[in-house]
Amino acid sequence: MGNRICFREVKKSDYQALEQIINDTWVFESFCSPEIASSMAKFYLASCLSEQTFTCVALNNNEPVGVIMGKNCNAKRLSWRFVLTQLKSVISILSSQEGRKIAAVFREFYRLEHSLLQEAGQDYDGELVFFSVRSDQRGMGIGKGLYTRLMRYFKNEQLCSFYLNTDTTCNIGFYEHQGLEKKAEKKYSLKPYRDQEITFFLYAKQL
C-alpha cells in the first residue's frame, strides 16, 4: 500500500500514538522503566495540549506519524480538561523513588528552558511547543508539511515572532534551514542516567 499523507487537527483518538511519538522523541525508556516512561509521555502530552492554540497531526494511511503544536502567547489559553490527566500522571510518577528521580531531571530541563528564554532577553508572540515526526517516516516531506501549517496559523494570527526550545538530540539543521536563529544555549550533563552531555537551545524567528 502506498503512502497516503494527510493533515488535520489532533483528536482524542490520536493520543496513544502521540504518546508513543513523544516517548520515542525524548527516549524516556532510556532513563526509566516502561511504566514510568508511559506516565511521563502522558503528562508531557497533556501539558502541551493544555496550553496550545494550534495542533496539527500528520497521518500516513490514517495512522498518526507526526505532530506539531503551537501557541499564540497573547491568547494565554489554558484548557482545564487536560489538568486531570496531568494530575493522574504526576501521582503515578511520584509514587515511586524511580519516578521522583526522573521527575527531578525533567524539572531541571524545564528550568533550563525558562532560563534560556530569560537569557534571550526578548518577548515572543508565538511558541512552537512540540514538533516531531516518527523516525521511520522522515524524508517524505511530513515535517515540512506540519511546519508550513503552523507558520500559516502564526501568519493568520498576525504574530510578529516565535521561538522554540530544542536540543542536540533534535534536527537543529531543519530549524536553521527555515531561517531560525540561535539566541541562547546551555549545556547539561545526563549523568548518572547516560554518560552524555546535552546542549539546550532557544531558536527564534521574526515573521
FIKOLZA-1660 file (N, C-alpha, C; in steps of 0.1 Angstrom, whole numbers, plus 5000, padded with zeros to 4 digits):
% residues 207
   i   px   py   pz ch aa at
   1 5008 4988 5000  A  M  N
   1 5000 5000 5000  A  M CA
   1 5009 5012 5000  A  M  C
   2 5006 5022 4991  A  G  N
   2 5014 5034 4990  A  G CA
   2 5011 5044 5002  A  G  C
   3 5019 5054 5003  A  N  N
   3 5017 5064 5014  A  N CA
   3 5006 5073 5010  A  N  C
   4 4997 5075 5020  A  R  N
   4 4986 5085 5018  A  R CA
   4 4987 5094 5030  A  R  C
   5 4994 5106 5028  A  I  N
   5 4996 5115 5038  A  I CA
   5 4985 5126 5039  A  I  C
   6 4980 5128 5050  A  C  N
   6 4970 5139 5052  A  C CA
   6 4973 5146 5065  A  C  C
   7 4967 5158 5067  A  F  N
   7 4969 5166 5079  A  F CA
   7 4956 5170 5084  A  F  C
   8 4955 5171 5098  A  R  N
   8 4943 5176 5104  A  R CA
   8 4946 5179 5119  A  R  C
   9 4936 5185 5125  A  E  N
   9 4937 5188 5140  A  E CA
   9 4938 5176 5148  A  E  C
  10 4945 5176 5159  A  V  N
  10 4947 5165 5168  A  V CA
  10 4933 5161 5174  A  V  C
  11 4930 5148 5174  A  K  N
  11 4918 5143 5180  A  K CA
  11 4922 5134 5192  A  K  C
  12 4912 5131 5201  A  K  N
  12 4914 5122 5212  A  K CA
  12 4919 5109 5208  A  K  C
  13 4914 5104 5197  A  S  N
  13 4918 5091 5192  A  S CA
  13 4933 5090 5188  A  S  C
  14 4940 5101 5187  A  D  N
  14 4954 5102 5183  A  D CA
  14 4963 5100 5196  A  D  C
  15 4957 5102 5208  A  Y  N
  15 4966 5104 5220  A  Y CA
  15 4976 5093 5222  A  Y  C
  16 4971 5080 5221  A  Q  N
  16 4980 5069 5223  A  Q CA
  16 4992 5069 5214  A  Q  C
  17 4990 5071 5201  A  A  N
  17 5000 5072 5191  A  A CA
  17 5010 5084 5194  A  A  C
  18 5004 5095 5198  A  L  N
  18 5012 5107 5200  A  L CA
  18 5021 5105 5213  A  L  C
  19 5015 5098 5223  A  E  N
  19 5023 5095 5235  A  E CA
  19 5036 5086 5231  A  E  C
  20 5034 5077 5221  A  Q  N
  20 5045 5069 5217  A  Q CA
  20 5055 5077 5209  A  Q  C
  21 5051 5086 5201  A  I  N
  21 5060 5095 5194  A  I CA
  21 5068 5104 5204  A  I  C
  22 5061 5108 5215  A  I  N
  22 5068 5116 5225  A  I CA
  22 5078 5108 5232  A  I  C
  23 5074 5095 5235  A  N  N
  23 5083 5086 5242  A  N CA
  23 5096 5083 5234  A  N  C
  24 5094 5082 5221  A  D  N
  24 5105 5079 5212  A  D CA
  24 5114 5091 5210  A  D  C
  25 5107 5103 5210  A  T  N
  25 5115 5116 5208  A  T CA
  25 5124 5118 5220  A  T  C
  26 5118 5117 5232  A  W  N
  26 5125 5120 5245  A  W CA
  26 5133 5108 5250  A  W  C
  27 5130 5096 5244  A  V  N
  27 5137 5084 5248  A  V CA
  27 5136 5082 5263  A  V  C
  28 5123 5083 5268  A  F  N
  28 5121 5082 5282  A  F CA
  28 5126 5068 5288  A  F  C
  29 5124 5058 5280  A  E  N
  29 5127 5045 5285  A  E CA
  29 5142 5042 5286  A  E  C
  30 5151 5052 5282  A  S  N
  30 5165 5051 5284  A  S CA
  30 5168 5056 5298  A  S  C
  31 5158 5063 5304  A  F  N
  31 5160 5069 5317  A  F CA
  31 5153 5060 5328  A  F  C
  32 5143 5053 5324  A  C  N
  32 5134 5047 5335  A  C CA
  32 5127 5035 5329  A  C  C
  33 5119 5029 5338  A  S  N
  33 5111 5017 5334  A  S CA
  33 5100 5021 5324  A  S  C
  34 5095 5011 5316  A  P  N
  34 5084 5014 5307  A  P CA
  34 5072 5020 5313  A  P  C
  35 5069 5017 5326  A  E  N
  35 5057 5022 5333  A  E CA
  35 5058 5037 5336  A  E  C
  36 5070 5041 5341  A  I  N
  36 5073 5055 5343  A  I CA
  36 5073 5063 5330  A  I  C
  37 5080 5056 5320  A  A  N
  37 5081 5063 5307  A  A CA
  37 5067 5066 5301  A  A  C
  38 5058 5057 5303  A  S  N
  38 5044 5059 5298  A  S CA
  38 5037 5070 5305  A  S  C
  39 5039 5071 5318  A  S  N
  39 5033 5082 5326  A  S CA
  39 5039 5095 5322  A  S  C
  40 5052 5095 5320  A  M  N
  40 5059 5108 5316  A  M CA
  40 5054 5113 5302  A  M  C
  41 5052 5103 5293  A  A  N
  41 5046 5107 5280  A  A CA
  41 5032 5112 5281  A  A  C
  42 5024 5106 5289  A  K  N
  42 5010 5111 5291  A  K CA
  42 5010 5125 5297  A  K  C
  43 5019 5127 5307  A  F  N
  43 5020 5141 5313  A  F CA
  43 5025 5151 5303  A  F  C
  44 5035 5148 5295  A  Y  N
  44 5040 5157 5286  A  Y CA
  44 5030 5161 5275  A  Y  C
  45 5023 5151 5270  A  L  N
  45 5012 5154 5260  A  L CA
  45 5001 5162 5266  A  L  C
  46 4997 5159 5278  A  A  N
  46 4986 5167 5284  A  A CA
  46 4991 5181 5287  A  A  C
  47 5004 5183 5291  A  S  N
  47 5009 5196 5293  A  S CA
  47 5009 5205 5280  A  S  C
  48 5013 5198 5269  A  C  N
  48 5013 5206 5256  A  C CA
  48 4999 5209 5252  A  C  C
  49 4990 5200 5253  A  L  N
  49 4976 5202 5249  A  L CA
  49 4969 5212 5257  A  L  C
  50 4973 5214 5270  A  S  N
  50 4966 5223 5279  A  S CA
  50 4968 5237 5275  A  S  C
  51 4980 5240 5269  A  E  N
  51 4983 5254 5266  A  E CA
  51 4983 5258 5251  A  E  C
  52 4983 5248 5242  A  Q  N
  52 4984 5251 5228  A  Q CA
  52 4972 5258 5223  A  Q  C
  53 4974 5266 5212  A  T  N
  53 4962 5272 5205  A  T CA
  53 4961 5266 5191  A  T  C
  54 4971 5258 5187  A  F  N
  54 4971 5252 5173  A  F CA
  54 4977 5238 5174  A  F  C
  55 4970 5228 5168  A  T  N
  55 4976 5215 5167  A  T CA
  55 4974 5210 5153  A  T  C
  56 4983 5202 5148  A  C  N
  56 4982 5195 5135  A  C CA
  56 4989 5182 5136  A  C  C
  57 4982 5171 5132  A  V  N
  57 4988 5158 5132  A  V CA
  57 4989 5153 5118  A  V  C
  58 5000 5147 5114  A  A  N
  58 5002 5141 5101  A  A CA
  58 4998 5126 5102  A  A  C
  59 4990 5121 5092  A  L  N
  59 4986 5107 5092  A  L CA
  59 4991 5101 5079  A  L  C
  60 4997 5089 5080  A  N  N
  60 5000 5081 5069  A  N CA
  60 4991 5069 5069  A  N  C
  61 4983 5068 5059  A  N  N
  61 4973 5057 5059  A  N CA
  61 4965 5057 5072  A  N  C
  62 4961 5069 5076  A  N  N
  62 4952 5071 5088  A  N CA
  62 4959 5068 5101  A  N  C
  63 4972 5066 5101  A  E  N
  63 4980 5064 5113  A  E CA
  63 4988 5076 5117  A  E  C
  64 4986 5082 5129  A  P  N
  64 4994 5093 5133  A  P CA
  64 5009 5091 5133  A  P  C
  65 5017 5099 5125  A  V  N
  65 5031 5096 5124  A  V CA
  65 5039 5109 5126  A  V  C
  66 5032 5120 5129  A  G  N
  66 5039 5133 5132  A  G CA
  66 5029 5143 5138  A  G  C
  67 5035 5152 5145  A  V  N
  67 5026 5162 5151  A  V CA
  67 5034 5175 5154  A  V  C
  68 5026 5186 5153  A  I  N
  68 5032 5199 5156  A  I CA
  68 5021 5207 5165  A  I  C
  69 5026 5214 5175  A  M  N
  69 5017 5222 5183  A  M CA
  69 5023 5235 5185  A  M  C
  70 5015 5245 5184  A  G  N
  70 5020 5259 5186  A  G CA
  70 5011 5267 5195  A  G  C
  71 5016 5279 5199  A  K  N
  71 5008 5287 5208  A  K CA
  71 5009 5302 5204  A  K  C
  72 4998 5308 5204  A  N  N
  72 4997 5323 5204  A  N CA
  72 4999 5327 5218  A  N  C
  73 5011 5333 5221  A  C  N
  73 5014 5336 5235  A  C CA
  73 5005 5348 5240  A  C  C
  74 4998 5355 5231  A  N  N
  74 4989 5366 5236  A  N CA
  74 4976 5360 5239  A  N  C
  75 4973 5348 5236  A  A  N
  75 4959 5342 5238  A  A CA
  75 4958 5337 5252  A  A  C
  76 4970 5333 5258  A  K  N
  76 4970 5328 5272  A  K CA
  76 4959 5317 5275  A  K  C
  77 4959 5307 5266  A  R  N
  77 4949 5297 5267  A  R CA
  77 4953 5287 5278  A  R  C
  78 4944 5282 5286  A  L  N
  78 4946 5270 5295  A  L CA
  78 4934 5262 5294  A  L  C
  79 4935 5249 5289  A  S  N
  79 4924 5240 5288  A  S CA
  79 4924 5231 5300  A  S  C
  80 4914 5233 5309  A  W  N
  80 4913 5226 5321  A  W CA
  80 4910 5211 5319  A  W  C
  81 4905 5207 5308  A  R  N
  81 4902 5193 5306  A  R CA
  81 4914 5184 5306  A  R  C
  82 4926 5190 5304  A  F  N
  82 4938 5182 5305  A  F CA
  82 4945 5181 5318  A  F  C
  83 4939 5190 5327  A  V  N
  83 4946 5191 5341  A  V CA
  83 4945 5177 5348  A  V  C
  84 4933 5171 5347  A  L  N
  84 4931 5158 5354  A  L CA
  84 4941 5147 5349  A  L  C
  85 4943 5147 5336  A  T  N
  85 4953 5138 5331  A  T CA
  85 4967 5141 5336  A  T  C
  86 4970 5153 5337  A  Q  N
  86 4983 5157 5342  A  Q CA
  86 4985 5153 5357  A  Q  C
  87 4974 5155 5364  A  L  N
  87 4974 5152 5379  A  L CA
  87 4976 5137 5381  A  L  C
  88 4968 5129 5373  A  K  N
  88 4969 5114 5374  A  K CA
  88 4984 5109 5371  A  K  C
  89 4989 5115 5360  A  S  N
  89 5003 5112 5356  A  S CA
  89 5013 5115 5366  A  S  C
  90 5012 5127 5372  A  V  N
  90 5021 5131 5383  A  V CA
  90 5020 5122 5395  A  V  C
  91 5008 5118 5399  A  I  N
  91 5007 5109 5410  A  I CA
  91 5014 5096 5407  A  I  C
  92 5012 5091 5395  A  S  N
  92 5018 5078 5391  A  S CA
  92 5034 5079 5391  A  S  C
  93 5039 5090 5386  A  I  N
  93 5053 5093 5385  A  I CA
  93 5059 5094 5399  A  I  C
  94 5053 5102 5408  A  L  N
  94 5059 5105 5421  A  L CA
  94 5056 5094 5431  A  L  C
  95 5049 5084 5428  A  S  N
  95 5046 5073 5437  A  S CA
  95 5057 5063 5439  A  S  C
  96 5068 5064 5431  A  S  N
  96 5079 5056 5433  A  S CA
  96 5092 5064 5434  A  S  C
  97 5102 5058 5440  A  Q  N
  97 5115 5065 5441  A  Q CA
  97 5121 5068 5427  A  Q  C
  98 5120 5058 5418  A  E  N
  98 5125 5059 5405  A  E CA
  98 5118 5071 5398  A  E  C
  99 5105 5072 5399  A  G  N
  99 5097 5083 5393  A  G CA
  99 5101 5096 5398  A  G  C
 100 5104 5097 5411  A  R  N
 100 5108 5110 5417  A  R CA
 100 5121 5115 5412  A  R  C
 101 5130 5105 5410  A  K  N
 101 5144 5109 5405  A  K CA
 101 5142 5114 5390  A  K  C
 102 5134 5107 5382  A  I  N
 102 5133 5111 5368  A  I CA
 102 5126 5125 5367  A  I  C
 103 5116 5126 5376  A  A  N
 103 5109 5139 5376  A  A CA
 103 5118 5151 5379  A  A  C
 104 5128 5148 5388  A  A  N
 104 5137 5159 5392  A  A CA
 104 5146 5162 5380  A  A  C
 105 5150 5153 5371  A  V  N
 105 5158 5155 5360  A  V CA
 105 5150 5164 5350  A  V  C
 106 5137 5160 5347  A  F  N
 106 5129 5168 5338  A  F CA
 106 5125 5181 5343  A  F  C
 107 5124 5183 5356  A  R  N
 107 5122 5196 5362  A  R CA
 107 5134 5205 5359  A  R  C
 108 5146 5199 5359  A  E  N
 108 5157 5207 5356  A  E CA
 108 5157 5211 5341  A  E  C
 109 5152 5202 5332  A  F  N
 109 5151 5206 5318  A  F CA
 109 5142 5218 5316  A  F  C
 110 5131 5218 5323  A  Y  N
 110 5121 5229 5322  A  Y CA
 110 5128 5242 5328  A  Y  C
 111 5135 5240 5339  A  R  N
 111 5142 5252 5344  A  R CA
 111 5152 5258 5334  A  R  C
 112 5159 5249 5328  A  L  N
 112 5169 5254 5318  A  L CA
 112 5162 5261 5306  A  L  C
 113 5151 5256 5302  A  E  N
 113 5143 5262 5291  A  E CA
 113 5138 5276 5295  A  E  C
 114 5134 5277 5307  A  H  N
 114 5129 5290 5312  A  H CA
 114 5141 5300 5313  A  H  C
 115 5152 5295 5317  A  S  N
 115 5164 5304 5318  A  S CA
 115 5169 5308 5304  A  S  C
 116 5168 5300 5294  A  L  N
 116 5171 5303 5281  A  L CA
 116 5163 5315 5276  A  L  C
 117 5150 5314 5279  A  L  N
 117 5141 5325 5274  A  L CA
 117 5145 5338 5281  A  L  C
 118 5148 5337 5294  A  Q  N
 118 5153 5349 5300  A  Q CA
 118 5166 5355 5294  A  Q  C
 119 5175 5345 5291  A  E  N
 119 5188 5349 5285  A  E CA
 119 5186 5355 5271  A  E  C
 120 5176 5351 5264  A  A  N
 120 5174 5356 5251  A  A CA
 120 5170 5371 5252  A  A  C
 121 5163 5374 5263  A  G  N
 121 5160 5389 5265  A  G CA
 121 5150 5395 5256  A  G  C
 122 5140 5387 5252  A  Q  N
 122 5130 5392 5243  A  Q CA
 122 5117 5385 5245  A  Q  C
 123 5106 5392 5243  A  D  N
 123 5093 5386 5244  A  D CA
 123 5089 5382 5230  A  D  C
 124 5083 5370 5229  A  Y  N
 124 5079 5365 5215  A  Y CA
 124 5064 5363 5215  A  Y  C
 125 5058 5365 5203  A  D  N
 125 5043 5364 5202  A  D CA
 125 5039 5350 5202  A  D  C
 126 5047 5341 5196  A  G  N
 126 5043 5327 5194  A  G CA
 126 5054 5317 5199  A  G  C
 127 5050 5305 5201  A  E  N
 127 5059 5294 5205  A  E CA
 127 5056 5282 5198  A  E  C
 128 5066 5275 5192  A  L  N
 128 5065 5262 5187  A  L CA
 128 5066 5253 5199  A  L  C
 129 5056 5247 5204  A  V  N
 129 5055 5239 5216  A  V CA
 129 5061 5225 5215  A  V  C
 130 5057 5218 5205  A  F  N
 130 5062 5205 5203  A  F CA
 130 5061 5201 5188  A  F  C
 131 5072 5194 5183  A  F  N
 131 5072 5191 5169  A  F CA
 131 5080 5178 5167  A  F  C
 132 5074 5168 5162  A  S  N
 132 5082 5156 5160  A  S CA
 132 5075 5147 5149  A  S  C
 133 5084 5140 5141  A  V  N
 133 5079 5131 5131  A  V CA
 133 5085 5117 5135  A  V  C
 134 5078 5107 5134  A  R  N
 134 5083 5093 5137  A  R CA
 134 5095 5090 5129  A  R  C
 135 5105 5084 5135  A  S  N
 135 5118 5082 5128  A  S CA
 135 5116 5075 5115  A  S  C
 136 5107 5065 5114  A  D  N
 136 5106 5057 5102  A  D CA
 136 5098 5064 5091  A  D  C
 137 5093 5077 5094  A  Q  N
 137 5085 5084 5084  A  Q CA
 137 5092 5097 5079  A  Q  C
 138 5104 5098 5083  A  R  N
 138 5112 5111 5079  A  R CA
 138 5116 5110 5064  A  R  C
 139 5119 5121 5058  A  G  N
 139 5123 5122 5045  A  G CA
 139 5112 5122 5034  A  G  C
 140 5100 5123 5039  A  M  N
 140 5088 5122 5030  A  M CA
 140 5081 5136 5029  A  M  C
 141 5087 5146 5035  A  G  N
 141 5081 5159 5035  A  G CA
 141 5070 5161 5046  A  G  C
 142 5069 5152 5055  A  I  N
 142 5059 5153 5066  A  I CA
 142 5062 5165 5075  A  I  C
 143 5075 5166 5079  A  G  N
 143 5079 5176 5088  A  G CA
 143 5077 5190 5082  A  G  C
 144 5080 5191 5069  A  K  N
 144 5078 5204 5062  A  K CA
 144 5063 5208 5061  A  K  C
 145 5055 5197 5059  A  G  N
 145 5041 5200 5058  A  G CA
 145 5035 5205 5071  A  G  C
 146 5040 5199 5082  A  L  N
 146 5035 5203 5096  A  L CA
 146 5040 5217 5099  A  L  C
 147 5052 5220 5096  A  Y  N
 147 5058 5233 5099  A  Y CA
 147 5051 5244 5091  A  Y  C
 148 5049 5241 5078  A  T  N
 148 5042 5251 5070  A  T CA
 148 5028 5255 5075  A  T  C
 149 5021 5245 5080  A  R  N
 149 5008 5247 5085  A  R CA
 149 5008 5256 5098  A  R  C
 150 5018 5254 5106  A  L  N
 150 5019 5262 5118  A  L CA
 150 5023 5276 5114  A  L  C
 151 5032 5278 5105  A  M  N
 151 5036 5291 5100  A  M CA
 151 5024 5299 5094  A  M  C
 152 5015 5291 5087  A  R  N
 152 5003 5297 5082  A  R CA
 152 4994 5302 5093  A  R  C
 153 4993 5294 5104  A  Y  N
 153 4985 5298 5115  A  Y CA
 153 4991 5311 5122  A  Y  C
 154 5004 5311 5124  A  F  N
 154 5010 5323 5130  A  F CA
 154 5007 5335 5122  A  F  C
 155 5008 5334 5108  A  K  N
 155 5006 5345 5100  A  K CA
 155 4991 5350 5101  A  K  C
 156 4982 5340 5101  A  N  N
 156 4968 5344 5102  A  N CA
 156 4965 5351 5115  A  N  C
 157 4973 5347 5126  A  E  N
 157 4971 5353 5139  A  E CA
 157 4978 5367 5140  A  E  C
 158 4985 5370 5129  A  Q  N
 158 4993 5383 5128  A  Q CA
 158 5004 5384 5139  A  Q  C
 159 5010 5373 5141  A  L  N
 159 5021 5373 5151  A  L CA
 159 5034 5378 5144  A  L  C
 160 5042 5384 5152  A  C  N
 160 5055 5390 5147  A  C CA
 160 5067 5382 5149  A  C  C
 161 5067 5373 5158  A  S  N
 161 5078 5364 5161  A  S CA
 161 5074 5352 5168  A  S  C
 162 5083 5342 5168  A  F  N
 162 5080 5330 5176  A  F CA
 162 5094 5324 5180  A  F  C
 163 5093 5315 5190  A  Y  N
 163 5105 5308 5195  A  Y CA
 163 5102 5293 5197  A  Y  C
 164 5113 5286 5199  A  L  N
 164 5112 5272 5203  A  L CA
 164 5124 5268 5211  A  L  C
 165 5122 5258 5220  A  N  N
 165 5133 5252 5227  A  N CA
 165 5136 5238 5220  A  N  C
 166 5149 5236 5219  A  T  N
 166 5153 5223 5213  A  T CA
 166 5166 5219 5219  A  T  C
 167 5172 5208 5214  A  D  N
 167 5185 5204 5220  A  D CA
 167 5192 5196 5210  A  D  C
 168 5204 5191 5213  A  T  N
 168 5213 5184 5204  A  T CA
 168 5208 5170 5200  A  T  C
 169 5198 5165 5206  A  T  N
 169 5192 5153 5201  A  T CA
 169 5182 5155 5190  A  T  C
 170 5179 5167 5187  A  C  N
 170 5169 5170 5176  A  C CA
 170 5176 5175 5163  A  C  C
 171 5168 5176 5153  A  N  N
 171 5173 5180 5140  A  N CA
 171 5174 5195 5139  A  N  C
 172 5184 5201 5145  A  I  N
 172 5186 5215 5146  A  I CA
 172 5188 5221 5132  A  I  C
 173 5194 5214 5123  A  G  N
 173 5196 5218 5109  A  G CA
 173 5183 5222 5102  A  G  C
 174 5172 5215 5106  A  F  N
 174 5159 5218 5100  A  F CA
 174 5155 5233 5103  A  F  C
 175 5157 5236 5116  A  Y  N
 175 5152 5250 5120  A  Y CA
 175 5161 5260 5114  A  Y  C
 176 5174 5258 5113  A  E  N
 176 5183 5267 5107  A  E CA
 176 5180 5269 5092  A  E  C
 177 5177 5258 5086  A  H  N
 177 5173 5259 5072  A  H CA
 177 5160 5267 5070  A  H  C
 178 5152 5268 5080  A  Q  N
 178 5139 5275 5079  A  Q CA
 178 5141 5290 5083  A  Q  C
 179 5154 5294 5086  A  G  N
 179 5157 5308 5089  A  G CA
 179 5156 5311 5104  A  G  C
 180 5155 5302 5113  A  L  N
 180 5155 5305 5127  A  L CA
 180 5170 5307 5131  A  L  C
 181 5171 5316 5141  A  E  N
 181 5184 5320 5147  A  E CA
 181 5186 5315 5161  A  E  C
 182 5198 5310 5164  A  K  N
 182 5200 5306 5178  A  K CA
 182 5202 5318 5187  A  K  C
 183 5195 5319 5198  A  K  N
 183 5195 5331 5206  A  K CA
 183 5202 5328 5220  A  K  C
 184 5202 5315 5224  A  A  N
 184 5208 5312 5237  A  A CA
 184 5210 5297 5238  A  A  C
 185 5220 5292 5246  A  E  N
 185 5223 5278 5248  A  E CA
 185 5229 5275 5261  A  E  C
 186 5226 5263 5266  A  K  N
 186 5232 5259 5279  A  K CA
 186 5234 5244 5278  A  K  C
 187 5246 5240 5285  A  K  N
 187 5249 5226 5285  A  K CA
 187 5244 5219 5298  A  K  C
 188 5241 5206 5297  A  Y  N
 188 5236 5199 5308  A  Y CA
 188 5241 5184 5308  A  Y  C
 189 5246 5179 5319  A  S  N
 189 5251 5165 5319  A  S CA
 189 5240 5156 5323  A  S  C
 190 5239 5145 5315  A  L  N
 190 5228 5135 5318  A  L CA
 190 5233 5124 5328  A  L  C
 191 5245 5125 5333  A  K  N
 191 5249 5115 5343  A  K CA
 191 5240 5116 5356  A  K  C
 192 5237 5105 5362  A  P  N
 192 5242 5091 5360  A  P CA
 192 5234 5083 5350  A  P  C
 193 5224 5089 5344  A  Y  N
 193 5215 5081 5335  A  Y CA
 193 5222 5078 5322  A  Y  C
 194 5230 5087 5317  A  R  N
 194 5237 5085 5305  A  R CA
 194 5251 5092 5306  A  R  C
 195 5261 5086 5300  A  D  N
 195 5274 5093 5300  A  D CA
 195 5274 5102 5288  A  D  C
 196 5267 5113 5289  A  Q  N
 196 5265 5122 5278  A  Q CA
 196 5261 5136 5283  A  Q  C
 197 5266 5145 5275  A  E  N
 197 5262 5159 5278  A  E CA
 197 5253 5164 5267  A  E  C
 198 5243 5171 5271  A  I  N
 198 5233 5176 5261  A  I CA
 198 5233 5191 5261  A  I  C
 199 5231 5197 5250  A  T  N
 199 5230 5212 5249  A  T CA
 199 5216 5216 5246  A  T  C
 200 5211 5225 5253  A  F  N
 200 5197 5230 5251  A  F CA
 200 5199 5244 5244  A  F  C
 201 5190 5246 5234  A  F  N
 201 5190 5258 5227  A  F CA
 201 5176 5265 5227  A  F  C
 202 5177 5278 5225  A  L  N
 202 5165 5286 5221  A  L CA
 202 5167 5292 5208  A  L  C
 203 5158 5288 5198  A  Y  N
 203 5158 5294 5185  A  Y CA
 203 5146 5303 5183  A  Y  C
 204 5147 5313 5175  A  A  N
 204 5137 5323 5173  A  A CA
 204 5137 5328 5158  A  A  C
 205 5125 5334 5154  A  K  N
 205 5124 5339 5141  A  K CA
 205 5114 5351 5141  A  K  C
 206 5118 5361 5134  A  Q  N
 206 5108 5372 5131  A  Q CA
 206 5100 5368 5119  A  Q  C
 207 5087 5371 5120  A  L  N
 207 5078 5367 5110  A  L CA
 207 5074 5379 5101  A  L  C
% end
